Amino acid sequence: MALTGERDEPFLFPSMDYQGDPPKFFSSDLLSSPLPTHSFFQNFVEADGHNSVYIHPYLIKSSASSVSLCYPSRRVHSGSIYQVFKADLTISSSTQQTQQGSQSHHHVISSFSDLSVTLDIPSSRLTFFLVRGCPYVTFSVSDQTPLFSITTVHKFSFFTSNSSLTKYDLKLDNGQAWLLYASLPIKVSNSYETMISFSKKYTSHDHGVSLVVRIALLPNSSSELEDDLDRYNTCYPVSGDALFTKPYCVEYKWKRGFGNGDLLMLAHPLHLQLLSKDEGNVTVLQDFKYRSIDGDLVGVVGDSWLLKADHVPVTWYSTRGVKEESFDEIKSALSKDVAGLCSSEITTISDYYYGKFIARAARLALIAEEIGFLEVVPSVKKFLHETIQPWLDGTFDGNGFLYDAKWGRISIEAYSAGYFLYGIAVLAKIDPASGMKYKPKAYSLMANFMNLARGSNSKYTRLRCFDLYKLHSWTLYEGLCYWESGWQQDSNSEAVNIYYSAALMGLAYGDIHLASIGSTLASLEIHAAKMWWHVKEGDNLYEDDFAKENKLVGYLSANYRLDLMRYYQSERECKIGFHVLPLLPITEFLFSDVDFVKDLVKWSPSLYTVGDGWMGFVYALEGIYNNQVALDKIRSLKRFDAGNTLSNLLWWIHSRRDYRC
């Protein structure tokens, strides 16, 4: 279940029926294992299952009897970028089957993996192998289904086939060109302006064999790209896994269906940045490109990829140490901050804000250790005991951790869990006996979002909120809810904290594997933040109208980018704060690009006055390149974020290099 390989049954928090029965869209054989709650295909299983799913490079929408494909266009404004769905092509059976039972009324998820989902349309006897980053949409047609149709919201302006009837060129009046490949000869039985029907052209040895069809958009109607699509059309993936084979690496491996030749997939910009050209047999086709909201998707040929992330040290303390001449100032701040710790004065029952109070105190203990001010550590230890134990023991009044057996999850947001795990890791470091006492519960809390196991023996789904294709997390809320535009993320720094805290927990418990996986995921989150949230004018990732007005993306989902943040805040200082908090040793790796940090701080003044709590994070970034000026501003602050303190800001400033030019 967890990452340690322990054979003991994992601790389970008290159970409750949290969200009712799992949705009808999962096949019955999947219900014995924990189900994903924040997968890339969640829109297929939430509500009526008819919202679109972005499976790069296409938006896919399913109904009871058909599947629609869209190569999305984008609407761009200064405050937003949206992908627009139009049913460019819709695939269905020409002879619908009448079946008894609920499955006749909806699609069914028959299998899923890290990088794929298999969608069955029982009424049409069609099976779609939807693999992320595949330039072709691949489906099989049952041997009992003689006909299938393709319709469009546009009009077919032209279509033609090759002599063997295994390839068709389809042109639409909106300028799009699509290619259709068939594993067996098929012929056009009927054609209209908005519909083409195909039937099998049998030979004697084809009876009983399922037909496999692949459809791909031809970008820019390019003859060179058509040659590539022709060359690689016979090899198709049916699923894909992401493996953590060594520290700071992720290996993609795809399972092939029947067919020969080499496998062609698409890499987004972060893939290309991390892709190892030296290991494995991969070839990058630099001119083979599809556009996407995440940047150009580039062709890569190969059955497996090795992605190598930067080594990001996970440490308790600052990486370069604190300037000794600053010790007295930090000790003075620590004395006041530690004296203010009082568990009985915490009135919130929110696990998010309560977790921030716990992590804030834990930071004080580590800062004190780093500068040798050990006399305040016992007070912090007492506070951590008083605040952590009721949550783990189930005695906290008004809230608690509950296990939902039907979904295999604990009722806590991942952001909140990150703060709790940070506090537990620090407590285990400064009080090993208590750490061992809390270990089973701490590991259960961690496994809720960081489990790597699969199958019915696991109590939690695999990497609940981490997207192994995009290489970052999506926001995990307590309740099961869905967003029509796909899952979203608005604070990559809090996402980094989830895995950083888990890695620290691994260090505290001597669990090298947990420390390694946590460090790897934290590094990937940092890479993704720099790629998609840190907006740099001129890098051509986002359109100019958006890039000129925004240095940070607020909400990011599969289908949109917004300038707004959590609680619909638009103040730039708040946006910076949400992308910095909590301020930790690993934060310097998230903001290692000093030129970007300078631009970000210069961009930050908004039209509105924001509180000192937000300004503390802005000044922290300014301290990366203008240390003394930022220090003076920090000394003038009167209030701090719920998870921050004057001690923490002084520690940060006095452990920086000054990059002033």
N, C-alpha and C positions, 0 to 999 in steps of 0.2 A: 504494500500500500504506500508506505512512505519511501523516502529516498535512501534509507540506511540499509535496507535489506533485512531488517529485523523480522524474525518469524512470529513474534508474539502478536496476538490480536491487538489492533490499535484501540486506543481509548475513544469512546464515543460519548459526546455530550448528550444530555437528555433529549429524547425524541419528541417530535411533534409532526403532525400533518400540516406542512407549511403552505403548500400551494395546490393541494388537490392532486388529482391523477395526472400523470404525464400525458401529453397531447396524443391524439389519435394518429398522428402522422408517422410515428415510429412503428416499424414492424415488430411483431410480438416477440421475436427472438432477441431483440435489443433491450427489452424491458427488464431483463434480469441484471443488467449492469447499470452503474450510475450514468445518467444521461447528461449531455452537455447543456449548460444553461446560457453560455455566451459564445457559441460557435459562430463561424462565419456564415453558416447556412440557417441561423436561427429564424429568419423570416419565413422559411419553409415550414416551420413547426409551430409558430405562434399565431394567435388569432385564427383567421381562416386559411392561413398558409399561402395567401396569394400575393403577398408583397414581394418585391423583387430582391434578388440576392446578387451582389457583385462578385462574380467569379471571373477574375481578370482574364481576358479583356472585355467580357460581355456582362451585361445585366441579364439575369435569367428570371423569368416569372412563370410560375406553374399554376395551372387550374386543375379541375377534376379530370380533364380529358386531353390536355395539351400542354406544351411548353413553348414559351415565347422567348426569342433572343433579341437583344438590342445591343448595337455598338453605340454607346451613349455619346451624345453631344453634351456640351457644357454651357451653362449660363454663368456669366462672370460679372460681378459687381465689385465695388471697392470693399464691401464688407462680407462677401460670400462668393463661393464657387459651388455650383450644383451640377450633378449629372442628371440628365433628362432621359426618362425611359419612354421609348416608343417601340411598339411591337414590330420590329423590322421584319422578322420571320416568325411564324407560329407553326409548330409541328404537331400533327395529330394523326390518329389513325382514320382512314377513310371508312372503315367499317367498325363502328363502336360496338364493344361487347356488352351485353346485358348480363350483369352479375348480381348475385344475391349478396347481402352483407354490406357492412359499412365501407369496405374498401372500394366499392364501385363508385363512391362519391368523392374521392379525394386521392391525391398522390400519396405515396408511401416512401419513407426513408428506409431502404433495405440494408444499407451499410454506410459507414462514414469512417474517415481516417483524418490524420493531421491536415492533409492537403486536398481532401476530396470528399464528395458525398455522392452516393448512388441513389437516383430518384426513379422510382417505378410509377408508371401510369397504368394501373391494372385495367381500367376500362378500355385502353387502347393497346394494351400489351406492348408497350414501349418501355425501354429501360435506358436512362440517361446516365452516362459516366461523367460527372461534372468534376473536373480536376482543375485546381486553381493554376492559372498561368498557362493553360493549354490554348493555343490559337485556334483549335478546332473544337466544336461541340460534337461529342460522339454519342450515338445512341444505337441500340440494337432493336431490331424489329422481329418479333416472334415469328417462327415459321408458320404459325396459325393466323398471322395477320397479312393478308395478301396485298393490302394497299396502305399507303400513308400519303398525307397531303401537307403541302406547305402553303400558308396564306401570308399576306402582308397587309399592313395598313397603308402602304404605298400602292404602286402598281408595278407589275412586271413589264418592263419595256422590251426585254429580249431574253431568250434562253436558248442554249444549244448543248449538244452532248458530243462526246468522242465516239469513235466507231464501235467501241466495245460496250457502250452504254454504262460505263462505270464512273464517268465524270461528267458533271453538268456545270455550265457557266450560267449564273442567274444575275441579270442586271435589273435594278430598280430605277424608277423614275426620279428618285431623290439623289441619284448619282452613285449609289453604292453598288459594288459588284461582289457577289458571293459565289463560292465554289462548293460544289457538293460532290463527295466521293462515296462510292458504294463498293462493298466487298463482293457483291454479285451484280450481274447485269440487271438494271431496272429500266423500265420504259415509261414514258409519259402516257397516262391513260386519258387525262382530261386537262385542259388548260384554259384559264380565264385571266382577266386583267389582274385579279387579286389572289388567284389560287392556281396551283399546279398539283395534280395528283399523280402519284407514281405507283406502279405495280411491278412485281417481280417478273423477270423474264427467265423462267426456269430452264435449266438443262437437266439431264437425267440424274447427274450426281449432286444436284443442288437441293433436292427435296430433303426436308428435315433439318436444314442448316439455317441458323438465324442470320439475317442480313445485318451488317454493321454499316452505318452511314456516318460520315463525318462532314460537317459544314463549317466553313471558315470564311470570314470576311477577307476580301483582297484589298489591303490598304492602298489607297491612291490608284487603284486599278493598274498596279505595276506589273509588267510582264516578268521582271526579275524576281519579284516576290512570289509570283505565281509559279515560277520554276521551283522555288524552294518548297512551297506548299505541295506541289506535285511530288517532289522528291521524298518528302517525309510523311505522306498521308497514310501509308500502310501500317505504321507503328503507332499504336494508341495506348495511353495509360488508362487503367481502371481505378487506381488508387495511388496515394502517395503518403509516405511517412517521413517524419523528421526525427533524427536520432542524435543523441548527445554522446558522441563517440569519444571525445576528449575535451579537456577544458577549453573554453572559449571557441568551441566549434559546434556547428550544427551540420549534419549530413542529410541531404534529401535523397530518398530512394523511391522510385516509382515502380509500381507493379504493372507490367504490360498485359494487354489483352492478346488475343490471337493476332498475329501479323508479324511481318519481318521488317528489317531496316532499322534505322536509327531514330531515336526519340527526339522530337523538337518541342521545346517548351519556351516560355517567356519569362525573363527576369526583369524585375523592377529596379530602379536605380540603386537601392540599398543592396539588393542581391549582387549587382555588378560590382559594387564597391567592396564587398566581402568575399566574392567568389574566388576560390583558389584555382589558378590556371595551371599550377604545377602538379596538383594531385588529382587523380581521376582523369577520365578521358572525356573532356568537354571542349567544345568549339563554340566560340561566340560569333554570331552572325551580326556584325555591327550595323549593317544596313537593313536588317529585317526588323521592322519596328511597327508597333501598334501604339496609339496614344492612350493615355489614361489620366485620371485625376491625380494619380500618384507619380506621374512622370512617364517618360517613354518606356515601353516594355520591349525588350530586345531579345531576339532569338538566341537560345542556347541549345546545342545538340549534345545529348549525353543522358544515360540512364540514371546517373547520380551526380549530385553537386556537393562540394565541401565548402561551407561558408565559414570564414575565419574572422572572429571579432577581435577588437583590440583588447589587450590585457589591461584590465582596470583593477588596481589593487584594492582589495576590501580590507580596510584597517580600522581599528578602534579609534586611532588618533590621527592627527594631521600628518600628511605625507612628508613635510619638511620640518616639522617641529615649530614650536612657538618661541618667539623672540624672548630671551630671558629678561630683558629690561622691562617687559610688559607684565611680568608675573604679578607684581603688587597690585596693578590696576585690575587684573582679572580676578585675583583673590578677593579684593574688596567687593567686586560685583558678585562673585560666588557666595560670599558670606550673606549678602542681602537676599539673593535669589533662593538659597537653600533655607534660610530662615523663614521665607515666605511659603514654604511647602506645608500644606495642611490638608490632609485627605478629607477631613470632615467638612471642609468649606467648599468642596466640589459639589455643585448642585445639579449639573447636567446628567441626564441618563443616556445621552447619545453616545454610542460606542465610538463614533468618529472623534468628537471633541474630548471625550474621556481618554481615548487612546493618545491624543495629542498631549494631554496633561502628563500622562505616564512617560511618553517619549521625551518630553521637555525635561522632566526630572532626571531621566537616564542620561541625557546629554551632560547635565551638571556633574554627575559622577565621573564620566569619562574625561571631561575637561579638568576636573580636580586631580584625577590620576595623572594626566599628562603633565601638569605643572607641579606635581608633588604636593598638593594641598589636601592631604589624605584625611585630615581631621573632620572634613565636612561629609565624607563618604558615608559614615554610619547613618546620618540623618536621611540621606537620599535612599539608602537601603531600606530603612524603616518605612519611608513613604511608598516605595515600590511594593513592598510586602502588603501594605494596607490597601493599595489600589488594585493590584493585580489579582491577589488571592480571591476576593469575592467573585470576580468574573469567572475564574477557572473552577471555583468550588460550586458555582451556581447559587451563591447567597447574595448576590448583588440585587438590591431592591429596585425593581422597575425595568430591568432589562437583563439579558443574559444570552449565552451561546447555546443554541438549540440545534439539534441535528435533524434534518429532513431526510428520512430514509428513502422516500419515494424518488427524490431527485439526487440524493447523495451529496448533501451540502450543509454547511453551517450558516446560521443566520447572522452574517456579518459582512460588511463591505470589505473588499480587498484592501482599500486604502486604510481603513480602520485596523484591519488585521496587521498591516505593516507596522503601524505604530505600537500595537500591543507586542508584536514579536520583537521589536527593537527594545522595548522595556524588559521583556523576558530575557533576551540575550544578555543585556547588561547586568540584570540581577543574577543570572547564572554565572557571569564572570566575577562579580564582586562577592557573591555568596553561593559557592558551588553546591552546598548541601541543599539549599532551597531550589537551585536550578535542577538538580536531579529529581527532587520531589515533583516539580512542575513539568518535567520533560514529556511524559506521555500526552498530557493535555496540550503542551506547546506544539508537539509534532502533529497532533490532530488539527490544530488551528492552521499550521503551515500546510498540511496536506490538502486542506480544503481548496487551496488555489494553486498548489505546487506539486501535486501528485504526478508522477511519471508513469505509473502502472496503467494497464488496460484490463478490461474484462470484468467478469462477475465477482472475482475475488477482491476487487478493490472497493473501498467504501466511498471513494470520491472520483469524480470525473478527471480526466487527464488535463493538466495545465488549464484550469477553468477559464481564466480570462486572458491568457497569452495567445496571441495569434501567430502561429508558426510559419505563415506565409508572409505577413506584413512585418513580423519580428518585433511586435510591441503588444502591450496589453490594451484591452478595452475596459471601460468602467464597469465595475461589478457592484450592482446594487443588491440590497437585501432581498427584495421581492423579485419575482420573475416578471420582467416587463420587457417589452420590445419597442424598438424605434423603427418607424417605417423606412428611414434612410439607413438602417443598419446600426450596429453598436457604435458608441462614441467614446472619446477620451478627451479630457480637458486639463489634465495635470500629469505630464509625463514624469515630473520630478517625484510625485507621490508614487507613481508606478515603479520608478527606480528604487524607491525606499522599500517597497514590498520585498524585492529580491535581495537588496543590500542587507536588510534586516534578517532575512532567512540565512544569508551567507554568514552573518555575524553569529547567528544561533549555531550554525555548523561549527564555527571556530570555538564557541563557548563549550560545546559538547564534544569536541574532538571528532566531529563527523566531516571527514574530508570531502566526501561525495556531495553532501548538502552544501558545503561551502563552495565547491566547484560549480555546481548547477546554479546556485544563487548568484555567484559572480558572473557566470556566463549570461544569464538572463538580464542582469543589471546592465551589463555591457551592451547587449543588444538593444535594450530600451534606450540607452544613451545614443547609440548610433541612429535609431529611429527618430528620436527627438531632434537631433541635429538635421536629419534629412527632411522631415515633414512638418515639424512645428517651428523650427528656427528659420524664419523667412529671410532670404538674402536676395536683394534685388540684383537682377542680372544673371542668376543661375539657371533661368529658364524652366524651373520646376513649376512655378505658378505664373499665371498671366500677369502682365504688368499692372493692370488696374487694381488687382488685389495686392500684389507685392509692394507697390509704391506706398500703400496706406498701412501695411501691417508688417511688423517685425516678428510677431508671434501669431500663430494660429490659436484661436480660442478653442471652440469645439471642433473636433475632427471626427468625422465618421467615414464609413466606406464610401458614401456618396456625396458628402459635402465638406466644405471648409468654411468656418464662420469666424468673424472677429469677436463675437460675444463669448463670455466665459460663464462659469458656474453662477447660478443665481442671476443670469443675464447681465452681469457686470461688464461694462465696456471701458472703464477707466484703465489706462495703460499700466499704471502702477499695480493695479490688482491683477492684470494679466501676467505681469512679471512675477508677482508674488506667487501665483498659483503654479508657475513653472519653475520656481526656485524651492519652495517649501517642501519638506523640512531642510534646513541648512545643516549639512553634514560634511564629513571629510570627502565623500564621493561627489559632492556638488561641483568641485573644481574640474572634474572630468566632463561633467555635463556642460560646463561653460569654459572649455579649454580654448576656444577661439576668441582671443582677446579683441581682435578687430570687430567681431560681431558683438561682443559685450559692450564695447564703446558705442557702437551704433545704437544698440538697444537702450542704453542709459540715456543717450541724447534724445532718443525718440519718446522716452517715457513721460515727460510732463503732459498732463491732460488738462482739459478745461475745468475740471472739478478738483476740489481739495479732498484728498483721501487721508485716512488716519495714519498715525505713526506706525501701526503694525505692518501696513503694506510698505511704507517707506523704508523700513528696516531692510527689506529684501532688495530694494533698489540700491540702497547704500552699500549693501554687501557686494553686489556686482560692481559698483563703482570702485570698491576697494581692491578689485583685481588689478586695476591699472592706475588708480589715483589714491594711494593708500591713506595718506595723511588727511586729505580733504574728506574722504569718506569717514575716517575715524572721528573727525570733528563733528560731522553730521550725526553719527551714531551716538556720540556722547550727549547730544541735545535731545534725543528721543525720550518721551515720557511714557509711552505705552509700547507693548510688543504683542505680536501674534500669539495666539493661544499655545502654539507649539514652540515659541521662540523666547529668548531672554537676552538681556544685556550681556550676560556672561558669554553666551553663544556667539553673539555678534562681535564682541571683543576678541574672543578666541579666533574667529574667522579672520578678522583684520590683521591680528598680530601673527598669523601663520601664513600670510600671503607674501609673495614677491611683489615689488612695485614695478609695473610695466610702463610707467610714464615715459613718453617719447620726448 
